[in-house]
Amino acid sequence: MPKKRAPPNKRRGSAQTDKAGTGKAENGKVTTNGTASNDVNGIIDELDLLDLASDARACTGVLSSHPSSRDLKIDNYSLTFHGVELFQDTRVELTCGRRYGLIGLNGCGKSSFLSSLGNREVPIPDHIDIFHLKREMAASDKTALQCVMEVDELRVRLEKEAEELAQLEGQEVEDTLMEIYERLDEMEADNAEVKAARILHGLGFTHAMMHTKTRDFSGGWRMRISLARALFVKPHLLLLDEPTNHLDLEACVWLEEELKSYQRILVLISHSQDFLNGVCTNIIHMHQGKLNYYSGNYDSYVKTRSELEENQMKKYDWEQEFVDCLQDYIARFGHGSAKLARQAQSKEKTLRKMVEAGLTEKVVEDKTISFYFPDVEKVPPPVIMVQNVSFQYAEDKPLIYKNLEFGLDLDSRIALVGPNGAGKSTLLKLIVGELIPSDGLIRKYSHLRIGRYHQHLQDLLDLDLSALEWMMKNFPDIKEVEKMRRIIGRYGLTGKQQICPIRNLSDGQRCRCIFAWLAFQGPHMLLLDEPTNHLDIETIDALADAINDFDGGLVLVSHDFRLINQVAKEIWVCEKQTVTKWSGDILSYKENLKRNILKEEKSSKKEGGKNGSKAKNGTSKSGKK
C-alpha cells in the first residue's frame, strides 16, 4: 500500500458545502462535500447542470468494471432520446490511458451519449471525476485566469477520496490511489497560476486577455475558457464535444499537441480527420445502435473497417449461396425417395443449426450525402476588386487592415488562415458589404450574388417549424411540396427529418438545412466562415465534393486542415494588418505552426527553469542574496 499523505484538512482548506450537505453551484463554482450526488458529482461545468435535453433522454446500463477500477465498463447500455432508440444493449468500454475518437453520422446520438456519461445517468464510480465540455463559461466579473484557477478546488475532493481509499485493500484500489496522489502532486498551488496561464496562452489568450472579465468575451472565447478549465483539471474522464469549433488553426495545432499525451480517459467528438489522427489511440464508431471499437487513429479505423466489411460481405455471400443450395435441395427432394428424403432432412437440420447460430448480417453502408451548388452564369473578371482598403472598428481602435489590394473572380479558391483577431471574418464581412471600409473602395460586379455562410445563420431558423415548412416559407415561389422535399433531400435531410420541428434536429442537421437555403439562392461566390462546425466527416467530404464541382468562386475560413487541403488552391495569411500569400500548401503551413509552438514551449520551459533556479538559490540578477 502506498504511503499515506497527511490528512487534507491539515494541509489545505476544506470544500464549501451547503447546509443540506449536497453539492451545488455557488458563485460560478461547482461545490460538493465529496459525497455521492446524483446531480453534481465530478467536475461537470456549472452550465452543464442545466442540461435541458436530459428530460427527453432515458438511459440504462449496468456497471461491470470493478468499483475501484481506473477503467470504466458498462454492459447493456441503452439510450432513447425523444422516444427514439439510439442505442440498445451495447457495451461501453473505456480504458485508462486511451484517447477515443467518437464518430458517426449526424443525429446518431454522439452528443447524447456524452451527456449521459457527463450527467452520470449510468452508474459511474465516485472516484472517476468527469469534465464534460459542451458549453461556454458563464459570463461574470471573474477574469479568464481566475475562472481556470478556481477549478483547483477539486483538490479537496480528491484528498477526501484518497483518505477513504487508503482504508481499503486490493490492486485496483492501489492503482486508483496512486493516480489520485499523482494528480494531487500536479495540482500544487504554487504552480497553479503558471500552469493556467500556459494553457490560456496556448488557446490564444494574450496576457491582457487573461486578466479580462469573462463577461467582456464573446461566446467563442468563453468556450475556450471552459476548455482551459478542463485541461487544467485533467479529470479522469474528459469528454470533449467538438473542442476545435471555436479555435483558429494555431490553437488547433496546440490543442492537438496537448491532448496527444493525455494519460487518463479522453473521449472526443470531432469532425476533423486530421485532429483525430493526431490525438486518438482508439476510435468508437456509432453505427446501427451499437458502439464498435477500433484500435489506432482515424486512418487505421478506415483501413480496418474496410477490411472487416469486405470479409463480412464475402462470408455473407458464401452463406447466402450455401443456404440457397440447401433450400433448393430440400424443396426438390424433401418428398422423393426414402434415401433422398433422408438427405433432405439432414440438410434441413444443417440449415436450422446455421439459423439458430446466427447468419452473418449484410454490411449496412452509411447513408451517402451529396451536396450541390447550382451552376451560375459566367461573369467577366475581376468580379470583386479590393482597392487600397483600410479598416478599423472605431477611431480609437487599432487598424485591422491597412492598404489592402487584391482581386477575386469565379476561379478563386482561397483559404484565409491566421490567428484569431487577425481579421479573417472581418474581411469576409467587408467583401459581402456587411462592413464599410474606413478607407479605400471595394468594387463588385453589379449582379453578383454572394452566398456567405457563418454560424449565426442558425438564428434565422424558426425552431417550431419543420425544415420543409421553413424552406417553403423562405421560397414561396416553390408551390410543389415534393419539389422542395427533393431540394432538401440533397443535403441529407430525408423522411421524418424534413417534417419534425427543427428544434428536434441535431446541430449538424440544422447546418444542412442552412446549406440548402444558401445553395438554392444560386450564388456566384461562396464565402464560407467555419462551415464544418457540427458537421460529421461524411458531410464534410460531401461539402468538399460540391465545392470542387461548383463553377463559382470560393473564399474559405476553416480550422479543418483536410477540407482546406481538398478545396483550396491558394493559402492567404491574415496577419499584421495585411494579407500575404503562403508559398506552400496548408500542410506545410501546419508544420510551420507546429515548429513555432514547440519552439515557444521549449523557450518558455527554459525560461521557467532559470527563474525557478534563481528563486531556489535566493539570488537576484546581480547574484546578491
Long-range contacts (C-beta under 8 A, 24 or more apart in sequence): 1-166, 1-169, 1-174, 1-177, 2-174, 2-177, 2-178, 2-181, 4-166, 5-159, 5-162, 5-181, 5-184, 7-163, 8-156, 8-159, 8-160, 8-162, 8-163, 11-159, 12-155, 12-156, 12-159, 12-189, 13-156, 14-156, 15-153, 15-156, 15-157, 15-160, 16-153, 25-49, 28-138, 28-140, 28-142, 28-147, 28-150, 29-150, 29-153, 31-153, 32-157, 34-156, 34-157, 34-160, 34-161, 36-126, 38-120, 41-120, 41-126, 42-120, 42-124, 42-128, 42-129, 42-130, 42-131, 42-235, 42-237, 43-129, 43-130, 43-131, 43-151, 43-154, 43-230, 43-233, 43-235, 44-118, 44-119, 44-130, 44-131, 44-132, 45-131, 45-132, 45-133, 45-135, 45-137, 45-226, 45-229, 46-138, 47-135, 47-136, 47-137, 47-138, 48-118, 48-119, 48-132, 48-134, 48-135, 51-115, 51-119, 53-81, 53-112, 53-115, 54-115, 54-119, 54-121, 56-81, 56-82, 57-81, 57-112, 57-115, 57-116, 57-121, 59-116, 59-121, 59-122, 60-122, 61-92, 61-122, 61-123, 62-123, 63-122, 63-123, 63-124, 63-125, 66-172, 67-125, 68-125, 68-127, 68-165, 68-168, 68-170, 68-172, 68-173, 68-176, 69-125, 69-172, 69-175, 69-176, 70-96, 70-128, 70-172, 70-175, 70-176, 70-179, 70-236, 70-264, 71-95, 71-96, 72-124, 72-125, 72-128, 72-237, 72-265, 74-122, 74-123, 77-122, 77-291, 79-109, 79-112, 79-113, 79-116, 81-109, 81-112, 82-504, 85-289, 86-112, 86-113, 86-289, 87-113, 87-286, 87-289, 87-290, 87-291, 88-289, 90-289, 90-290, 90-291, 91-291, 92-117, 92-122, 92-291, 93-293, 94-237, 94-265, 94-267, 95-265, 96-179, 96-236, 96-264, 96-265, 97-263, 97-264, 97-265, 98-265, 98-266, 98-281, 98-282, 99-259, 99-260, 99-262, 99-266, 99-268, 99-279, 99-280, 99-281, 99-282, 100-265, 100-266, 100-267, 100-268, 100-280, 100-281, 100-282, 100-283, 100-284, 101-268, 101-269, 101-270, 101-276, 101-279, 101-280, 101-282, 101-283, 101-284, 101-297, 101-298, 101-301, 102-267, 102-268, 102-269, 102-284, 102-286, 103-269, 103-276, 103-283, 103-284, 103-285, 103-286, 103-298, 103-301, 103-536, 103-537, 104-285, 104-286, 104-287, 104-536, 105-366, 105-367, 105-536, 105-538, 106-492, 106-506, 106-508, 106-509, 106-512, 106-534, 106-535, 106-536, 106-539, 107-497, 107-505, 107-506, 107-508, 107-509, 108-286, 108-287, 109-286, 110-241, 110-269, 110-286, 111-241, 111-269, 111-506, 111-507, 113-286, 114-239, 114-241, 114-267, 114-269, 117-237, 117-239, 117-267, 118-239, 124-237, 126-161, 127-161, 127-165, 127-176, 127-180, 127-236, 128-236, 128-237, 129-154, 129-157, 129-158, 129-233, 129-235, 129-236, 129-237, 130-235, 130-236, 130-237, 130-238, 130-239, 131-229, 131-230, 131-233, 131-235, 131-237, 131-238, 131-239, 132-239, 132-241, 133-226, 133-227, 133-230, 133-238, 133-239, 133-240, 133-241, 133-243, 134-239, 134-241, 135-223, 135-226, 136-219, 136-220, 136-222, 136-223, 136-225, 136-226, 137-214, 137-222, 137-223, 137-225, 137-226, 137-229, 138-214, 138-222, 139-214, 139-215, 139-217, 139-222, 140-213, 140-214, 140-215, 141-213, 141-214, 141-215, 142-213, 142-214, 143-210, 143-211, 143-212, 143-213, 143-214, 144-200, 144-205, 144-209, 144-210, 144-211, 144-212, 144-214, 144-217, 144-225, 144-228, 145-193, 145-196, 145-197, 145-200, 145-210, 145-211, 147-214, 147-225, 147-228, 147-229, 148-196, 148-199, 148-200, 148-225, 148-228, 148-229, 148-232, 149-192, 149-193, 149-196, 149-232, 151-229, 151-232, 151-233, 152-187, 152-189, 152-192, 152-232, 154-187, 154-233, 155-184, 155-187, 158-183, 158-184, 158-187, 159-184, 179-236, 179-264, 183-234, 186-234, 194-608, 195-232, 196-228, 196-232, 198-604, 199-228, 199-231, 199-232, 199-258, 200-224, 200-225, 200-228, 202-251, 202-254, 202-255, 202-258, 202-597, 203-227, 203-228, 203-247, 203-251, 203-254, 203-255, 204-247, 204-248, 204-250, 204-251, 204-419, 204-420, 204-421, 219-246, 220-246, 221-246, 224-251, 227-255, 231-258, 234-262, 234-263, 234-264, 235-264, 236-264, 236-265, 237-264, 237-265, 237-267, 238-262, 238-264, 238-265, 238-266, 238-267, 239-267, 239-268, 240-266, 240-267, 240-268, 240-269, 240-270, 241-268, 241-269, 242-269, 242-270, 242-271, 242-533, 242-534, 243-268, 243-270, 244-270, 244-272, 244-275, 244-559, 245-530, 245-533, 245-534, 245-559, 247-420, 247-559, 248-417, 248-418, 248-419, 248-420, 248-559, 249-417, 249-418, 249-559, 249-561, 249-589, 249-590, 249-593, 250-419, 250-593, 250-597, 251-420, 252-559, 252-561, 253-590, 253-593, 253-594, 253-597, 254-597, 257-594, 257-597, 257-598, 271-532, 271-533, 271-534, 271-535, 271-536, 271-537, 271-540, 271-560, 272-532, 272-559, 272-560, 272-561, 272-562, 273-298, 273-299, 273-537, 273-562, 274-560, 274-561, 274-562, 274-590, 287-364, 287-366, 288-364, 309-363, 312-360, 312-361, 312-363, 313-362, 313-363, 315-360, 316-359, 316-360, 316-361, 316-362, 316-363, 319-354, 319-359, 319-360, 323-351, 323-354, 323-359, 326-350, 326-351, 327-351, 366-538, 367-492, 367-538, 368-538, 368-542, 369-491, 369-492, 369-538, 369-539, 369-542, 370-490, 370-542, 370-545, 370-546, 371-490, 371-491, 371-515, 371-519, 371-539, 371-542, 371-543, 371-545, 371-546, 372-490, 372-519, 372-546, 372-549, 373-519, 373-523, 373-526, 373-546, 373-547, 373-549, 373-550, 373-552, 374-519, 374-520, 374-522, 375-551, 376-410, 376-449, 376-522, 376-523, 376-524, 376-551, 376-552, 378-410, 379-409, 379-410, 379-445, 379-447, 379-448, 379-524, 380-445, 381-407, 381-409, 381-410, 381-411, 382-407, 382-408, 382-409, 383-407, 383-408, 383-409, 383-410, 383-444, 383-445, 383-448, 383-524, 383-525, 383-553, 384-408, 384-409, 384-431, 384-442, 384-443, 384-444, 384-445, 384-448, 384-525, 385-441, 385-442, 385-443, 385-444, 386-430, 386-431, 386-440, 386-442, 387-440, 387-441, 387-442, 387-443, 388-439, 388-440, 388-441, 389-430, 389-437, 389-439, 389-440, 389-441, 389-442, 390-437, 390-438, 390-439, 390-440, 391-423, 391-426, 391-430, 391-435, 391-437, 391-438, 391-439, 392-438, 399-438, 399-577, 400-426, 400-577, 401-426, 401-427, 401-430, 401-577, 401-578, 401-579, 402-577, 402-578, 403-440, 403-578, 404-440, 404-578, 404-579, 406-579, 408-525, 408-553, 408-555, 409-553, 410-524, 410-525, 410-551, 410-552, 410-553, 411-553, 412-525, 412-553, 412-554, 412-555, 412-570, 413-553, 413-554, 413-567, 413-568, 413-569, 413-570, 414-554, 414-555, 414-556, 414-568, 414-569, 414-570, 414-571, 414-572, 415-556, 415-557, 415-558, 415-564, 415-567, 415-568, 415-570, 415-571, 415-572, 415-586, 416-555, 416-556, 416-557, 416-572, 416-574, 416-579, 417-564, 417-571, 417-572, 417-573, 417-574, 417-582, 417-586, 417-589, 418-573, 418-574, 418-575, 419-575, 422-574, 422-575, 423-574, 424-529, 424-557, 424-574, 425-454, 425-529, 425-557, 427-574, 427-579, 428-452, 428-454, 428-527, 428-529, 428-555, 428-557, 431-527, 431-555, 432-527, 445-524, 448-524, 448-525, 449-521, 449-522, 449-523, 449-524, 449-525, 450-523, 450-524, 450-525, 450-527, 451-518, 451-519, 451-521, 451-523, 451-525, 451-526, 451-527, 452-527, 452-528, 452-529, 453-514, 453-515, 453-518, 453-526, 453-527, 453-528, 453-529, 453-531, 454-529, 454-530, 455-529, 455-530, 455-533, 457-514, 457-518, 458-507, 458-510, 458-511, 458-514, 460-514, 460-517, 461-502, 461-510, 461-513, 461-514, 462-502, 463-501, 463-502, 463-503, 464-501, 464-502, 464-503, 465-501, 465-502, 466-498, 466-499, 466-500, 466-501, 466-502, 467-493, 467-497, 467-498, 467-499, 467-502, 467-505, 467-513, 467-516, 468-498, 468-499, 470-502, 470-513, 471-513, 471-516, 471-517, 471-520, 474-517, 475-520, 487-516, 487-520, 488-513, 488-516, 490-516, 491-515, 491-516, 491-519, 492-539, 492-542, 506-534, 507-533, 507-534, 508-534, 508-535, 508-536, 508-539, 510-534, 511-535, 512-539, 515-543, 523-552, 524-552, 524-553, 525-552, 525-553, 525-554, 525-555, 526-550, 526-552, 526-553, 526-554, 526-555, 526-556, 527-555, 528-554, 528-555, 528-556, 528-557, 528-558, 529-557, 530-557, 530-558, 530-559, 531-556, 531-558, 531-563, 532-558, 532-559, 532-560, 532-563, 541-566, 561-586, 561-587, 561-590
